[in-house]
Amino acid sequence: MASKSFVFSFDCVEVREREFSIIKCGEVLAVEPKAFRVLLFLLRNPGKLIAKEELLNAVWGDAAVTDSSLVRSVALLRRLLGDETRSPRYIETVATVGYRFVCKVEAVEDESGNLEGSDEVPAARTAAGAVEAASGQNGDAGDEEAKGHSQAYSGGRGLRRWLAPTGAIVAVGLVATALILHRPLLEWVASVAGPPPRVLRLAVSLPPSQGFVDACCNAVLFTPDGSAIVYSGRGPHGNQLYYRRLDQLEGTALPGTEASCCATISPSGDWVAFESGYSSGAGAIVSKVSLRGGAPIKLAEAAYAGGLSWGPDDSIYSAEGAPGLFRIPANGGPKQRIAVPDAAKHESEWFLPLALPDGKTVLVWSKKTPQGSILAKVRIADGAVTEFDGAGKHPIGVAGGYLLFGRVDGALGAAPFDPDRTRSVEAVIPVLDAPLFASNGIRASISQAGDLVYVKGSWTSYISYLDAQGHVTGGIPEGRNFVVTGPRVSPDGRKIVVEEYDPNAGRGDLWVYDIASGTRLRLTTGVNVMDPEWTPDGKRILYRVRPGDGLNFEPWWAPADGSGSAERFIATPLSVTRVTLSLDSRYAVLTTPYEKGQRGFYVVDLKGDRVPKPLETSPSFQLMLPDISPDGHWMVYESDESGRFEVYLRPFPVGGAHLQVSVDGGRDARWEKDSHGIIYHNANQFMRARLAIGSSVTVTQRDLLFTGPYTGYDLMPNGGFIALRPGSADAEIIVVTNFISELKAKQAK
């Protein structure tokens, strides 16, 4: 018995069930068969919440597909209809449950025929059915390849009239011809049906006040439906996250995301999770914020800000280096460890996770000794690890049967991918685009519809010499991969030490530059060192290092002229991320990211018992980057106890009340020589606070010194500055439409 077919109407959209077509404001839209069937099911049940399982069964039947297939189809529909996840006009997402069509729908029976009984078989439907029958697939692969035919169907009535009267005969003919010529059927269909989807490369213009700021991994992301991006941009207090629809000229700042990194978007497209409160990759707080507005919600704490990925099971996966891979329930609940790198297999650290659409596994960037960087798959159920052949780092996303990832040489890699069968990523397809690459990953993201967004720019940075007013007076002309924490100036002002990252080795080393001659000396080799500081006499350089088989950071030091071996500075069970010495070298302040529920500062009397004692700690707030005054009586540091990072002052080495120095955000404070002035920066502003010190301390004046796109800096003895200007300061965001289609075309050649 023939079933009835309908014409559904809402707003200016008309959906013709019998003709398998969507017409919006008079324009026929190209649509994939599975996406069209999802829309039909929702239109036949307007206002009703349809569970994901019900939709999957209705559209895909018994085919083995995951929720990501449905999410992708909904994303395509939203893109076609001009809908958005955050404020839906048509398709509403009910997180973890399903979808609801929320717009008023009118349905009229199509009197001209029905789906089964009509003599005029819709061409798109016939070709799609033939494709699926010939390929033996009912899943996404058939849908992906049917794009070419859908494009042809929307191209004009002439082709449709030519195909329609003999639709079944044409479909069978295509199958037979393809088999005779030994050509892939779908490739043959695409060649006669019309041109492939158009690939466009477009620059996203950003307002100067919201310009891109490279702040750690996942600095730009596509929403799942590809209608909007989330990116790290310039804010009033440093970087912050912005939500920007691609049809809008400006983004919307997401509240509470100042100084954040490692963002990830929920599969529903309604939430963003991120890490904040980190310092040079140390401990961080994991939070989520709704794209609909509202304050962030704290979810957990991470021992190391190594990256996040929101999985289809509504869990957020956190890779934390040596401590391993963790699962954080997005709706609250205890954090659970999934697996730890196996030192017996030379696995040292895991970073930048990617939760796969199957909901069973997570890809990670695995650092191995001495092999280098590879991609590995971690099974969620039992922590079993499968390593992929071929070097790689930072898995970016999976779309259309391809895995995008960062290669060890800094290029964007793309390889065919099956979550169950892939064991190698060596067969890389050449890619035209070159996203910004940094030590902590590549700045790119792929939507489920197959569009790419990335940051175009250079990670190469430049060291500039500035006078007290911020005017450039010189610098090191050769750009290098300097780490953003920047250089440190020797006490006599003649040399600087800076960390340079080697992407091939996957680690940083310290180099000492002579300012006058520009010559340089390698200080460390073969160990991953960070956060250098000079000793007050200028003879040694302190830094932190993490042993290959350990979880804690250890403080070490080495002769500044390279004349001797490095040694452990002090033996302590604490994980130490920075060592700060008083000018008389009597006291050392150790910064620890997390110790027995506390984070903050411990003081060591180097001429006494040399036992670390708590100086300023907190179970809730970040305490970082201390600097001891030249007279040895005060310590300045930064904390986020007010809700954003500010600069604070407290007595040293004794206890006492602390004083807030900055008023509108402040970070990375330095003492002036007279112990009465503090330099700090807030976003791109460099500030000076003057102090009146007597029986109490007050801030008498705050002045803006200059502005500039600098990150790490230090003070010269003559009152000038040495600052790091990142190459990403001139970066732009690029969107590539139909990127996956372009990959397929390249692979077919």
Wavefront OBJ file of the C-alpha trace (Angstrom):
o trace
v 0.000 0.000 0.000
v 1.379 3.380 -0.974
v 2.153 5.715 1.917
v 1.234 9.364 1.712
v 3.848 12.027 1.042
v 3.661 15.590 2.308
v 4.920 19.063 1.676
v 6.066 20.628 4.972
v 6.287 24.416 5.330
v 7.848 26.589 8.052
v 9.060 30.173 7.806
v 10.224 30.519 4.180
v 11.260 26.869 3.949
v 9.401 24.187 1.998
v 10.326 20.514 2.370
v 8.967 18.289 -0.412
v 8.993 14.713 0.775
v 8.204 13.120 -2.589
v 10.836 15.137 -4.470
v 13.419 14.745 -1.702
v 14.086 18.480 -1.796
v 14.422 21.491 0.492
v 13.527 24.908 -0.908
v 14.462 27.965 1.163
v 13.211 31.378 0.032
v 12.878 30.036 -3.513
v 16.345 28.423 -3.611
v 16.737 24.653 -3.883
v 19.255 23.463 -1.288
v 21.602 20.510 -1.669
v 21.069 17.974 1.109
v 22.464 14.578 1.959
v 19.974 11.656 2.019
v 20.433 10.782 5.690
v 20.176 14.393 6.811
v 16.985 14.772 4.776
v 15.465 11.709 6.440
v 16.354 13.061 9.883
v 14.564 16.297 9.002
v 11.517 14.395 7.733
v 11.247 12.410 10.948
v 11.395 15.588 13.031
v 8.860 17.352 10.801
v 6.434 14.432 11.133
v 6.684 14.877 14.927
v 6.763 18.676 15.468
v 7.242 19.811 19.055
v 7.949 16.268 20.256
v 11.244 15.325 21.870
v 12.711 12.525 19.756
v 15.324 10.384 21.461
v 18.636 9.858 19.687
v 18.101 6.093 19.626
v 14.693 6.508 17.985
v 16.144 8.735 15.264
v 19.076 6.398 14.663
v 16.756 3.424 14.311
v 14.358 5.303 12.022
v 17.027 6.663 9.670
v 19.943 4.203 9.793
v 18.066 1.032 10.694
v 20.387 -1.795 11.700
v 23.550 -0.126 10.391
v 26.368 0.070 12.952
v 26.662 3.814 13.495
v 27.269 6.028 16.528
v 25.619 9.169 17.848
v 28.159 11.212 15.897
v 26.419 10.236 12.637
v 23.207 11.792 13.911
v 24.982 14.837 15.328
v 26.670 15.386 11.987
v 23.360 15.203 10.090
v 21.747 17.685 12.467
v 24.759 19.955 12.048
v 24.331 19.846 8.274
v 20.642 20.679 8.585
v 21.326 23.622 10.860
v 23.866 24.903 8.435
v 21.467 24.636 5.496
v 18.563 26.220 7.343
v 20.590 28.997 8.983
v 19.813 27.659 12.449
v 22.101 27.797 15.478
v 22.610 25.586 18.485
v 22.623 28.330 21.091
v 19.347 29.997 20.029
v 17.555 27.427 17.874
v 14.698 28.506 15.625
v 14.112 25.056 14.171
v 16.004 22.160 15.759
v 16.523 22.189 19.512
v 19.100 19.959 21.166
v 18.196 18.399 24.495
v 21.612 17.469 25.851
v 22.312 13.705 26.048
v 18.657 12.928 25.154
v 17.714 13.927 21.611
v 16.192 16.623 19.399
v 12.954 18.553 19.018
v 11.630 20.570 16.056
v 10.428 23.766 17.719
v 9.148 25.866 14.811
v 5.477 25.847 13.779
v 5.032 23.454 10.849
v 2.270 23.212 8.252
v 1.872 19.886 6.435
v -0.108 19.461 3.223
v -0.577 16.141 1.476
v 1.151 16.039 -1.900
v -1.719 15.231 -4.296
v 0.601 14.634 -7.246
v 1.765 11.256 -6.070
v 3.306 9.239 -3.259
v 6.685 7.848 -2.427
v 6.120 4.268 -3.553
v 3.491 4.633 -6.291
v 4.724 7.518 -8.406
v 5.957 6.883 -11.943
v 8.364 9.824 -11.625
v 11.027 8.584 -9.220
v 13.043 11.429 -7.666
v 16.522 11.343 -9.153
v 18.359 12.167 -5.952
v 16.540 9.424 -4.092
v 17.168 6.858 -6.814
v 20.879 7.622 -7.128
v 21.397 7.664 -3.385
v 19.665 4.299 -3.089
v 21.755 2.865 -5.897
v 24.923 4.139 -4.296
v 24.057 2.563 -0.959
v 23.049 -0.722 -2.553
v 26.235 -0.911 -4.635
v 28.573 0.034 -1.802
v 26.867 -2.197 0.728
v 26.798 0.639 3.268
v 23.959 2.352 5.071
v 26.148 4.576 7.223
v 27.974 7.830 6.830
v 30.316 6.749 4.079
v 27.440 6.409 1.630
v 26.056 9.755 2.734
v 29.404 11.439 2.276
v 29.812 10.167 -1.243
v 26.221 10.986 -2.130
v 27.053 14.661 -1.752
v 28.059 14.831 -5.369
v 24.654 13.604 -6.512
v 22.751 15.879 -4.130
v 24.670 18.795 -5.559
v 23.661 17.739 -9.051
v 20.003 17.404 -8.079
v 19.938 20.979 -6.830
v 21.725 22.266 -9.892
v 18.718 22.652 -12.190
v 15.489 21.181 -13.539
v 17.015 20.129 -16.855
v 19.151 17.389 -15.369
v 16.343 16.268 -13.073
v 13.861 15.939 -15.961
v 16.444 14.016 -17.966
v 17.005 11.531 -15.139
v 13.550 11.289 -13.569
v 11.509 9.259 -16.101
v 14.068 6.474 -16.162
v 15.510 6.799 -12.678
v 15.704 3.095 -11.907
v 17.228 2.240 -15.292
v 19.850 4.988 -14.923
v 20.772 3.768 -11.432
v 21.266 0.188 -12.600
v 23.214 1.468 -15.590
v 25.564 3.375 -13.352
v 26.278 0.246 -11.342
v 26.931 -1.846 -14.442
v 29.084 0.771 -16.147
v 31.175 1.296 -13.027
v 31.817 -2.411 -12.686
v 32.761 -2.760 -16.363
v 35.167 0.165 -16.297
v 36.604 -0.867 -12.903
v 36.012 2.670 -11.602
v 34.614 3.370 -8.115
v 30.873 3.834 -8.479
v 30.676 6.935 -6.343
v 33.509 8.581 -8.251
v 31.694 7.817 -11.530
v 28.406 9.206 -10.182
v 30.134 12.392 -9.105
v 31.754 12.828 -12.527
v 28.432 12.757 -14.425
v 26.247 14.342 -11.774
v 28.114 17.630 -11.461
v 31.076 19.407 -9.902
v 32.236 18.595 -6.371
v 31.307 20.898 -3.475
v 33.021 24.228 -3.785
v 36.062 24.784 -1.582
v 36.545 28.330 -0.309
v 39.290 29.784 1.870
v 38.099 32.814 3.768
v 39.771 35.049 6.349
v 37.679 35.879 9.424
v 38.048 39.566 10.189
v 38.484 40.242 13.901
v 37.934 43.635 15.566
v 41.205 44.985 17.053
v 39.723 44.772 20.544
v 39.063 41.042 20.004
v 42.202 40.153 18.036
v 43.599 36.634 18.259
v 45.826 35.799 21.229
v 47.700 32.503 21.166
v 47.076 31.122 24.623
v 48.002 27.454 24.703
v 46.297 24.539 22.934
v 42.907 24.583 21.199
v 43.069 28.341 20.652
v 40.422 28.123 17.903
v 37.529 25.663 17.631
v 34.609 25.000 15.334
v 31.214 24.325 16.875
v 30.050 20.835 15.849
v 27.656 22.211 13.214
v 30.310 24.529 11.755
v 28.158 27.646 12.156
v 30.392 29.384 14.695
v 33.875 29.421 16.186
v 35.230 29.784 19.692
v 38.647 31.386 19.866
v 41.145 32.957 22.245
v 41.154 36.707 21.776
v 42.286 39.928 23.347
v 40.369 40.952 26.458
v 40.629 43.694 29.059
v 42.702 41.472 31.354
v 44.670 39.321 28.932
v 43.263 36.631 26.701
v 39.702 35.374 26.976
v 37.367 33.177 24.959
v 34.957 34.555 22.360
v 31.964 32.936 20.666
v 31.582 34.161 17.092
v 28.955 33.125 14.567
v 30.380 33.203 11.073
v 27.547 35.450 9.904
v 28.382 38.032 12.575
v 31.039 40.754 12.549
v 31.997 40.495 16.224
v 32.225 37.827 18.846
v 30.644 37.594 22.267
v 33.008 37.377 25.224
v 32.379 34.303 27.362
v 32.263 35.340 31.034
v 34.867 33.965 33.394
v 37.208 32.735 30.662
v 39.996 35.242 31.238
v 43.489 33.717 31.119
v 42.058 30.391 29.946
v 43.368 27.707 27.620
v 42.655 24.233 26.229
v 39.002 24.856 25.342
v 36.663 22.117 24.102
v 33.038 22.308 22.951
v 30.277 19.906 23.967
v 28.819 17.656 21.230
v 25.523 19.531 21.589
v 27.313 22.821 20.891
v 25.852 24.436 24.015
v 28.839 24.449 26.386
v 32.553 25.191 26.391
v 34.938 23.608 28.890
v 38.339 25.168 29.540
v 41.309 25.251 31.872
v 42.382 28.327 33.808
v 44.732 29.356 36.556
v 47.656 27.555 34.963
v 51.263 28.724 34.946
v 53.709 27.382 32.376
v 51.703 24.179 32.040
v 51.353 23.606 35.783
v 48.123 22.846 37.659
v 44.809 24.230 36.432
v 41.097 24.421 37.174
v 38.673 22.768 34.745
v 35.390 24.651 34.298
v 32.530 24.868 31.826
v 30.453 27.836 30.681
v 27.228 27.903 28.698
v 27.182 29.573 25.294
v 23.736 30.836 26.264
v 25.252 32.940 29.041
v 25.906 32.611 32.747
v 28.846 32.167 35.075
v 31.359 29.324 34.700
v 30.865 26.151 36.710
v 33.940 24.564 38.268
v 34.187 20.840 37.542
v 37.585 19.625 38.710
v 41.268 20.369 39.126
v 44.007 19.169 36.822
v 47.548 18.423 37.935
v 48.793 19.688 34.584
v 47.081 21.788 31.908
v 47.641 19.269 29.122
v 44.414 19.594 27.137
v 40.715 18.690 27.204
v 38.254 16.930 24.890
v 34.478 16.648 25.358
v 33.312 13.152 24.472
v 29.976 11.860 23.124
v 29.289 10.271 26.522
v 29.112 13.788 28.043
v 32.440 13.323 29.784
v 35.385 15.683 29.519
v 38.722 13.941 29.041
v 41.795 15.588 30.537
v 45.348 14.621 29.571
v 47.684 15.739 32.346
v 51.140 14.665 31.233
v 52.791 12.043 33.398
v 49.780 11.650 35.750
v 47.835 10.244 32.796
v 44.372 10.505 31.224
v 41.310 11.356 33.309
v 37.537 11.447 32.835
v 35.559 14.351 34.303
v 31.737 14.060 34.264
v 30.417 17.179 32.519
v 27.415 17.332 34.847
v 29.476 17.010 37.997
v 30.962 14.120 39.865
v 34.331 12.742 40.900
v 37.227 12.817 38.486
v 38.411 9.333 37.476
v 41.797 8.210 36.214
v 41.580 6.062 33.074
v 45.224 5.176 32.480
v 48.821 6.219 33.158
v 51.730 6.259 30.684
v 53.687 3.031 31.012
v 57.350 3.754 31.695
v 58.194 0.149 30.801
v 57.029 0.947 27.260
v 58.962 4.230 27.267
v 55.755 6.276 27.583
v 56.512 9.427 29.570
v 53.602 11.867 29.140
v 50.208 12.217 27.424
v 48.777 15.473 26.118
v 46.008 16.953 23.927
v 43.317 14.259 23.994
v 40.684 13.703 21.305
v 37.586 11.760 22.347
v 36.575 9.691 19.327
v 32.969 9.551 18.082
v 32.662 5.879 19.027
v 32.543 6.890 22.695
v 34.929 4.056 23.510
v 38.393 5.461 22.908
v 40.476 8.630 23.227
v 43.455 9.587 21.097
v 46.404 11.238 22.845
v 49.720 12.753 21.907
v 52.161 10.364 23.555
v 55.705 11.465 24.332
v 58.102 8.550 24.275
v 61.750 8.262 25.208
v 63.755 8.118 23.026
v 61.364 7.584 20.081
v 59.774 11.048 20.267
v 56.119 11.902 19.654
v 53.481 9.465 18.428
v 49.693 9.149 18.485
v 48.147 6.534 20.739
v 44.596 5.303 21.361
v 43.442 4.710 24.939
v 40.416 2.493 25.550
v 38.150 4.096 28.137
v 36.812 0.854 29.621
v 40.139 -0.625 30.719
v 42.912 1.850 29.800
v 44.414 -0.407 27.122
v 46.758 1.529 24.828
v 47.251 1.052 21.083
v 50.127 2.945 19.496
v 49.988 4.130 15.887
v 52.884 3.743 13.488
v 54.236 7.034 12.196
v 55.215 10.141 14.113
v 52.507 12.580 15.139
v 51.261 14.911 17.828
v 48.016 16.675 18.688
v 45.064 14.770 17.209
v 42.707 17.523 16.001
v 39.540 15.815 14.844
v 37.842 13.115 12.809
v 35.481 13.899 9.927
v 34.407 12.107 6.764
v 36.665 9.128 7.423
v 39.837 11.165 7.932
v 41.953 12.008 10.969
v 43.528 15.439 11.139
v 46.556 15.790 13.390
v 49.689 17.806 13.950
v 52.841 16.315 12.503
v 56.137 16.497 14.362
v 57.514 18.885 11.736
v 54.737 21.353 12.555
v 52.638 20.668 9.444
v 48.984 19.661 9.334
v 48.559 15.946 8.731
v 45.543 14.168 7.233
v 45.166 10.413 6.916
v 42.342 7.931 6.244
v 41.002 6.767 9.589
v 38.849 4.012 10.991
v 38.643 3.961 14.804
v 38.623 0.152 14.910
v 41.132 -0.752 12.203
v 43.619 2.097 11.795
v 47.082 1.295 13.129
v 49.197 3.774 11.174
v 49.144 7.470 10.250
v 52.094 7.256 7.879
v 49.984 7.562 4.692
v 49.567 11.327 4.928
v 47.643 13.196 2.213
v 49.323 16.482 1.144
v 47.543 19.483 2.644
v 47.770 23.028 1.301
v 47.005 24.777 4.575
v 49.696 25.522 7.168
v 48.181 26.353 10.574
v 50.092 28.055 13.355
v 52.192 25.489 15.204
v 53.480 25.799 18.765
v 55.114 23.547 21.330
v 51.693 22.640 22.737
v 49.957 21.776 19.496
v 48.632 23.014 16.202
v 45.955 25.718 16.054
v 43.213 24.090 13.968
v 39.794 22.478 14.283
v 37.465 20.501 12.006
v 33.654 20.569 12.090
v 31.551 17.442 11.712
v 30.414 18.797 8.335
v 34.025 18.721 7.125
v 34.952 22.411 7.278
v 38.332 23.468 8.641
v 39.242 26.489 10.728
v 42.813 27.344 11.629
v 45.106 30.153 12.682
v 47.478 31.406 10.024
v 50.636 32.809 11.551
v 54.089 32.031 12.833
v 55.185 30.685 16.185
v 58.577 32.288 15.670
v 59.121 35.026 18.247
v 61.502 37.952 18.481
v 63.365 39.440 21.431
v 63.162 43.239 21.524
v 65.086 45.772 23.589
v 62.888 48.642 24.796
v 63.589 51.875 26.631
v 61.600 52.908 29.707
v 58.841 54.368 27.495
v 58.478 51.206 25.403
v 60.332 52.414 22.294
v 62.244 49.671 20.481
v 65.999 50.322 20.631
v 67.259 47.001 19.283
v 66.924 43.298 19.700
v 67.945 39.884 18.457
v 67.197 40.031 14.715
v 66.785 36.299 14.212
v 63.403 34.928 15.213
v 63.283 31.595 17.005
v 60.847 29.347 18.843
v 61.225 31.225 22.114
v 58.821 30.077 24.825
v 56.250 32.721 25.782
v 57.475 33.119 29.363
v 60.266 35.138 27.760
v 63.864 36.029 28.590
v 65.532 36.691 31.942
v 68.262 39.341 32.265
v 71.499 38.719 34.176
v 72.079 40.955 37.220
v 74.763 42.956 35.354
v 72.468 43.451 32.346
v 74.937 41.932 29.878
v 73.301 38.592 29.149
v 69.909 36.970 28.903
v 68.770 33.381 29.274
v 65.760 32.124 27.345
v 64.069 28.821 26.624
v 63.853 27.714 23.001
v 61.560 24.903 21.936
v 62.710 22.252 19.479
v 59.578 20.830 17.756
v 61.456 17.850 16.342
v 62.828 16.826 19.729
v 59.624 17.836 21.534
v 61.440 19.661 24.338
v 62.903 22.983 25.348
v 66.528 23.889 25.994
v 68.119 26.947 27.589
v 70.347 29.354 25.655
v 72.420 32.244 27.014
v 72.761 35.308 24.748
v 75.403 38.000 25.002
v 73.504 41.261 24.468
v 76.430 43.238 23.065
v 77.698 40.691 20.538
v 74.547 38.693 19.881
v 76.412 35.396 20.292
v 74.720 32.561 22.107
v 75.664 29.533 24.196
v 73.616 26.371 24.656
v 73.245 25.696 28.367
v 71.214 22.460 28.401
v 70.878 19.515 26.032
v 68.575 16.521 26.053
v 66.416 17.447 29.047
v 63.075 19.279 29.024
v 63.785 22.421 31.060
v 61.553 25.400 31.821
v 61.355 28.718 33.686
v 64.991 29.829 34.034
v 66.096 32.375 36.676
v 69.525 33.890 37.394
v 71.161 33.627 40.785
v 71.852 37.095 42.293
v 75.600 36.810 41.613
v 74.982 35.952 37.943
v 77.114 32.800 38.098
v 74.379 30.198 37.876
v 70.970 29.691 36.316
v 68.116 27.967 38.095
v 65.417 26.044 36.238
v 62.940 23.236 36.664
v 63.035 19.821 35.052
v 60.829 16.758 35.190
v 62.676 13.417 35.214
v 61.473 11.029 32.538
v 60.032 8.538 35.028
v 58.704 11.001 37.617
v 55.571 13.054 38.212
v 57.119 15.973 40.082
v 59.133 18.921 38.787
v 62.566 19.251 40.365
v 64.683 22.397 40.832
v 68.149 22.280 39.242
v 70.876 24.764 38.456
v 73.918 24.976 36.194
v 76.910 27.335 35.698
v 75.846 30.213 33.428
v 79.032 29.970 31.337
v 78.589 26.246 30.672
v 81.785 25.372 32.550
v 80.320 22.695 34.792
v 77.615 20.074 35.138
v 74.056 20.709 36.234
v 73.111 19.757 39.788
v 69.938 19.416 41.806
v 69.418 22.713 43.641
v 67.633 21.264 46.660
v 66.227 17.845 47.525
v 62.538 18.107 48.366
v 59.428 15.951 47.960
v 57.596 19.027 46.659
v 56.867 19.457 42.960
v 58.642 22.760 42.274
v 57.761 24.847 39.214
v 59.895 27.898 40.031
v 62.719 28.955 42.359
v 63.092 32.624 43.377
v 66.110 33.770 45.419
v 66.417 36.789 47.672
v 69.124 39.294 46.687
v 71.376 38.143 49.539
v 70.861 34.482 48.466
v 69.747 33.509 51.937
v 66.160 32.595 51.105
v 64.605 30.607 48.285
v 60.909 30.700 47.528
v 59.624 27.496 45.932
v 56.424 27.634 43.903
v 54.400 24.434 43.922
v 51.309 23.770 41.779
v 49.614 21.406 44.223
v 50.792 19.861 47.474
v 48.428 18.022 49.862
v 45.452 20.104 48.804
v 47.441 23.357 48.901
v 49.124 25.391 46.177
v 51.415 28.346 46.592
v 54.793 29.248 48.073
v 57.241 27.565 50.428
v 60.263 29.351 51.866
v 63.661 27.727 52.464
v 66.361 29.222 54.687
v 69.450 28.255 52.693
v 71.722 29.186 55.593
v 69.554 27.381 58.107
v 67.877 23.982 58.097
v 67.064 24.108 54.334
v 63.608 22.643 55.009
v 60.716 24.096 52.938
v 58.078 25.756 55.131
v 54.687 27.093 53.987
v 54.821 30.815 53.263
v 51.557 31.526 51.403
v 49.281 28.680 50.368
v 45.652 28.218 49.400
v 43.391 25.243 48.667
v 41.333 27.261 46.178
v 43.360 30.016 44.529
v 46.323 30.083 42.194
v 49.490 31.681 43.613
v 52.282 32.229 41.114
v 55.352 34.175 39.930
v 56.785 35.592 43.168
v 59.493 38.275 43.154
v 61.397 39.386 46.266
v 62.155 43.094 46.707
v 65.824 44.179 46.446
v 65.798 45.154 50.145
v 64.538 41.656 51.034
v 61.515 42.835 53.071
v 58.639 42.295 50.642
v 57.383 39.796 48.134
v 55.105 40.531 45.189
v 53.130 37.776 43.433
v 49.966 37.145 41.419
v 46.774 35.383 42.473
v 43.281 34.821 41.122
v 41.564 35.006 44.520
v 39.405 37.948 43.341
v 38.127 35.985 40.352
v 40.834 37.274 37.978
v 44.585 37.578 38.266
v 45.792 40.564 40.257
v 49.162 41.559 41.711
v 49.552 41.354 45.508
v 52.205 42.399 48.027
v 53.081 40.831 51.388
v 55.889 41.022 53.983
v 58.874 38.708 53.574
v 60.067 36.355 54.998
v 57.718 36.806 57.974
v 53.947 36.593 57.764
v 51.496 39.462 57.523
v 48.507 40.833 55.664
v 48.734 41.172 51.907
v 47.900 44.254 49.841
v 46.349 44.273 46.368
v 48.584 46.331 44.058
v 46.739 46.200 40.724
v 43.073 47.171 40.396
v 41.987 46.102 36.932
v 43.975 42.928 36.424
v 47.701 42.374 36.612
v 50.317 39.685 36.050
v 54.049 38.974 36.014
v 55.207 41.640 38.476
v 58.838 42.862 38.828
v 60.471 45.070 41.452
v 62.260 48.271 40.532
v 65.709 48.789 42.051
v 64.566 51.149 44.818
v 62.056 48.643 46.269
v 59.357 51.338 46.000
v 58.090 50.573 42.497
v 56.475 47.532 40.904
v 56.161 46.912 37.171
v 53.437 44.572 35.923
v 51.398 44.067 32.792
v 47.706 43.677 32.108
v 46.942 42.298 28.643
v 49.043 44.548 26.373
v 49.432 47.340 28.947
v 52.633 47.757 30.961
v 51.960 49.466 34.294
v 53.955 50.931 37.169
v 52.714 51.107 40.767
v 54.536 53.374 43.234
v 54.516 52.499 46.936
v 54.706 54.499 50.168
v 56.349 52.268 52.756
v 56.295 53.151 56.441
v 54.503 51.524 59.317
v 52.135 50.331 56.590
v 52.254 50.091 52.808
v 49.998 51.949 50.389
v 49.881 52.302 46.628
v 50.235 56.013 45.884
v 50.126 55.976 42.089
v 49.476 53.718 39.116
v 50.718 54.787 35.694
v 50.444 53.347 32.221
v 53.976 53.144 30.824
v 53.240 51.876 27.312
v 51.295 49.278 25.349
v 52.604 46.586 23.048
v 51.978 43.020 21.813
v 54.536 41.501 24.177
v 54.298 38.407 26.342
v 57.213 37.525 28.637
v 59.525 40.354 29.696
v 62.193 41.371 32.194
v 63.684 44.631 33.476
v 67.113 45.925 32.511
v 69.334 47.539 35.187
v 69.075 50.855 33.246
v 65.277 50.944 33.570
v 64.570 49.546 30.111
v 62.916 46.299 29.121
v 63.665 43.110 27.255
v 60.413 41.687 25.895
v 59.240 38.865 23.686
v 57.097 39.704 20.652
v 55.303 36.572 19.398
v 54.850 36.010 15.688
v 51.222 35.117 16.433
v 50.562 38.791 17.174
v 49.893 39.207 13.424
v 47.932 35.966 13.041
v 44.556 35.646 11.347
v 41.813 33.021 11.391
v 41.093 31.133 8.159
v 37.979 29.071 7.366
v 38.111 26.406 4.645
v 34.703 25.188 3.467
v 34.312 21.577 2.297
v 37.865 20.748 3.340
v 37.125 17.014 3.580
v 35.750 17.014 0.022
v 39.043 18.500 -1.117
v 40.931 15.745 0.699
v 38.873 13.082 -1.020
v 39.529 14.630 -4.405
v 43.278 14.606 -3.736
v 43.211 11.007 -2.591
v 41.290 9.950 -5.709
v 43.995 11.326 -8.028
l 1 2 3 4 5 6 7 8 9 10 11 12 13 14 15 16 17 18 19 20 21 22 23 24 25 26 27 28 29 30 31 32 33 34 35 36 37 38 39 40 41 42 43 44 45 46 47 48 49 50 51 52 53 54 55 56 57 58 59 60 61 62 63 64 65 66 67 68 69 70 71 72 73 74 75 76 77 78 79 80 81 82 83 84 85 86 87 88 89 90 91 92 93 94 95 96 97 98 99 100 101 102 103 104 105 106 107 108 109 110 111 112 113 114 115 116 117 118 119 120 121 122 123 124 125 126 127 128 129 130 131 132 133 134 135 136 137 138 139 140 141 142 143 144 145 146 147 148 149 150 151 152 153 154 155 156 157 158 159 160 161 162 163 164 165 166 167 168 169 170 171 172 173 174 175 176 177 178 179 180 181 182 183 184 185 186 187 188 189 190 191 192 193 194 195 196 197 198 199 200 201 202 203 204 205 206 207 208 209 210 211 212 213 214 215 216 217 218 219 220 221 222 223 224 225 226 227 228 229 230 231 232 233 234 235 236 237 238 239 240 241 242 243 244 245 246 247 248 249 250 251 252 253 254 255 256 257 258 259 260 261 262 263 264 265 266 267 268 269 270 271 272 273 274 275 276 277 278 279 280 281 282 283 284 285 286 287 288 289 290 291 292 293 294 295 296 297 298 299 300 301 302 303 304 305 306 307 308 309 310 311 312 313 314 315 316 317 318 319 320 321 322 323 324 325 326 327 328 329 330 331 332 333 334 335 336 337 338 339 340 341 342 343 344 345 346 347 348 349 350 351 352 353 354 355 356 357 358 359 360 361 362 363 364 365 366 367 368 369 370 371 372 373 374 375 376 377 378 379 380 381 382 383 384 385 386 387 388 389 390 391 392 393 394 395 396 397 398 399 400 401 402 403 404 405 406 407 408 409 410 411 412 413 414 415 416 417 418 419 420 421 422 423 424 425 426 427 428 429 430 431 432 433 434 435 436 437 438 439 440 441 442 443 444 445 446 447 448 449 450 451 452 453 454 455 456 457 458 459 460 461 462 463 464 465 466 467 468 469 470 471 472 473 474 475 476 477 478 479 480 481 482 483 484 485 486 487 488 489 490 491 492 493 494 495 496 497 498 499 500 501 502 503 504 505 506 507 508 509 510 511 512 513 514 515 516 517 518 519 520 521 522 523 524 525 526 527 528 529 530 531 532 533 534 535 536 537 538 539 540 541 542 543 544 545 546 547 548 549 550 551 552 553 554 555 556 557 558 559 560 561 562 563 564 565 566 567 568 569 570 571 572 573 574 575 576 577 578 579 580 581 582 583 584 585 586 587 588 589 590 591 592 593 594 595 596 597 598 599 600 601 602 603 604 605 606 607 608 609 610 611 612 613 614 615 616 617 618 619 620 621 622 623 624 625 626 627 628 629 630 631 632 633 634 635 636 637 638 639 640 641 642 643 644 645 646 647 648 649 650 651 652 653 654 655 656 657 658 659 660 661 662 663 664 665 666 667 668 669 670 671 672 673 674 675 676 677 678 679 680 681 682 683 684 685 686 687 688 689 690 691 692 693 694 695 696 697 698 699 700 701 702 703 704 705 706 707 708 709 710 711 712 713 714 715 716 717 718 719 720 721 722 723 724 725 726 727 728 729 730 731 732 733 734 735 736 737 738 739 740 741 742 743 744 745 746 747 748 749
